[in-house]
């Protein structure tokens, strides 16, 4: 959480955390008890700020290695739409990778902390084959199904050519959507995005590739943005009150 060096009484700047694994909806639980954030929750938080005429700028504070492709494009396009009304700064502190970078790329600008990790513009689907282990253990797994693709990618048999083909189609579609969206949001050639080959970059490397716009410590970046609104308010004759508390929306789904 950040402490604003200067904040107007109107809360001109709002910081929304984007921390943990990105999932489509709330209510999901992982076996490792990792922190989750849903696309639905983020959209509701951004929408609440969008409707607040007193707020001038939104900051999305990223620390995520990515997550689900389901719902990511929809939220990224929504962020892009809102950014045409109010500036949205992506603050990468300390990671925005994969789906996290997808969302960050849709923002008005991207500021990364000096030690940030950026990128991983790629998609992945993993399957596993338990059939040999089950055979060794003397376990026979019986499956009854209707529909030729219902049993695709079952973990109880080696991956079939049919399943591999279907997975490949899904990967191709998701990868094309990811790379073309980043290229559109960032004003880049899609070939340059594809050329990253899903690498994870340091802040300096990402800046040289136009994946981010600025490098700055997170607190310094927030202070600078808050100060710009203090100067604007002073110029308009409005009274400014310095407050020492975190700037977060409290809207819940």
PELINNOR-V536047 format. One record per residue. RES is the residue in one small letter. D_CENTER is the distance of its C-alpha to the mean C-alpha in Angstrom with 1 decimal. Layout:
<<RES/D_CENTER> <RES/D_CENTER>>
This chain:
<<x/17.8> <x/19.3> <x/22.8> <x/23.4> <x/26.5> <x/27.3> <x/26.2> <x/28.1> <x/29.7> <x/27.6> <x/24.2> <x/23.2> <x/19.9> <x/17.4> <x/14.6> <x/12.0> <x/10.4> <x/6.9> <x/8.8> <x/9.5> <x/9.0> <x/6.9> <x/10.0> <x/11.5> <x/14.0> <x/15.4> <x/18.3> <x/17.1> <x/18.6> <x/18.3> <x/21.5> <x/20.3> <x/19.4> <x/15.9> <x/13.8> <x/11.7> <x/9.6> <x/10.0> <x/8.7> <x/12.4> <x/12.5> <x/9.8> <x/11.7> <x/14.9> <x/14.2> <x/13.4> <x/16.4> <x/18.6> <x/18.0> <x/18.5> <x/21.8> <x/22.9> <x/25.1> <x/25.6> <x/22.0> <x/21.7> <x/18.2> <x/14.8> <x/12.8> <x/9.2> <x/9.7> <x/7.1> <x/8.6> <x/6.9> <x/8.3> <x/6.2> <x/8.1> <x/9.7> <x/10.2> <x/12.1> <x/10.8> <x/7.6> <x/9.9> <x/11.6> <x/9.0> <x/8.1> <x/11.9> <x/12.5> <x/10.6> <x/12.8> <x/15.7> <x/15.5> <x/15.3> <x/18.7> <x/20.1> <x/18.6> <x/16.9> <x/13.2> <x/12.6> <x/9.5> <x/11.0> <x/9.9> <x/12.1> <x/12.3> <x/9.5> <x/6.4> <x/7.3> <x/7.4> <x/4.8> <x/2.4> <x/5.2> <x/5.6> <x/4.1> <x/5.8> <x/8.6> <x/9.4> <x/10.4> <x/14.1> <x/13.9> <x/12.1> <x/14.0> <x/13.7> <x/15.9> <x/18.8> <x/17.9> <x/14.1> <x/12.8> <x/11.0> <x/10.7> <x/11.5> <x/11.4> <x/13.1> <x/13.7> <x/15.9> <x/18.2> <x/20.6> <x/23.9> <x/26.7> <x/30.4> <x/32.5> <x/35.7> <x/37.6> <x/36.9> <x/38.0> <x/41.1> <x/42.0> <x/41.7> <x/43.9> <x/41.2> <x/41.4> <x/38.5> <x/39.7> <x/37.4> <x/38.7> <x/36.6> <x/37.1> <x/35.2> <x/35.1> <x/31.4> <x/31.0> <x/31.5> <x/29.4> <x/27.6> <x/29.7> <x/29.6> <x/33.4> <x/34.4> <x/33.5> <x/30.9> <x/32.8> <x/32.8> <x/31.9> <x/28.8> <x/27.8> <x/28.3> <x/26.2> <x/23.3> <x/23.6> <x/23.5> <x/20.3> <x/18.7> <x/20.2> <x/19.0> <x/15.3> <x/15.6> <x/17.4> <x/14.9> <x/12.0> <x/14.3> <x/16.1> <x/13.2> <x/12.0> <x/15.8> <x/16.3> <x/13.7> <x/14.8> <x/18.4> <x/18.8> <x/21.0> <x/19.4> <x/21.7> <x/20.3> <x/16.8> <x/18.5> <x/20.6> <x/17.8> <x/18.4> <x/15.0> <x/16.2> <x/14.4> <x/15.8> <x/17.1> <x/16.5> <x/19.9> <x/19.4> <x/16.1> <x/18.1> <x/21.0> <x/19.0> <x/17.5> <x/13.9> <x/14.0> <x/16.7> <x/17.9> <x/18.3> <x/19.2> <x/19.2> <x/16.9> <x/20.0> <x/21.8> <x/19.1> <x/19.1> <x/22.9> <x/23.2> <x/21.4> <x/23.4> <x/26.5> <x/26.1> <x/26.3> <x/29.2> <x/31.0> <x/30.4> <x/31.7> <x/34.7> <x/35.5> <x/35.7> <x/37.9> <x/35.6> <x/35.8> <x/32.9> <x/32.4> <x/30.6> <x/28.8> <x/27.5> <x/24.8> <x/21.1> <x/19.4> <x/17.4> <x/17.5> <x/19.2> <x/18.7> <x/18.5> <x/18.4>>
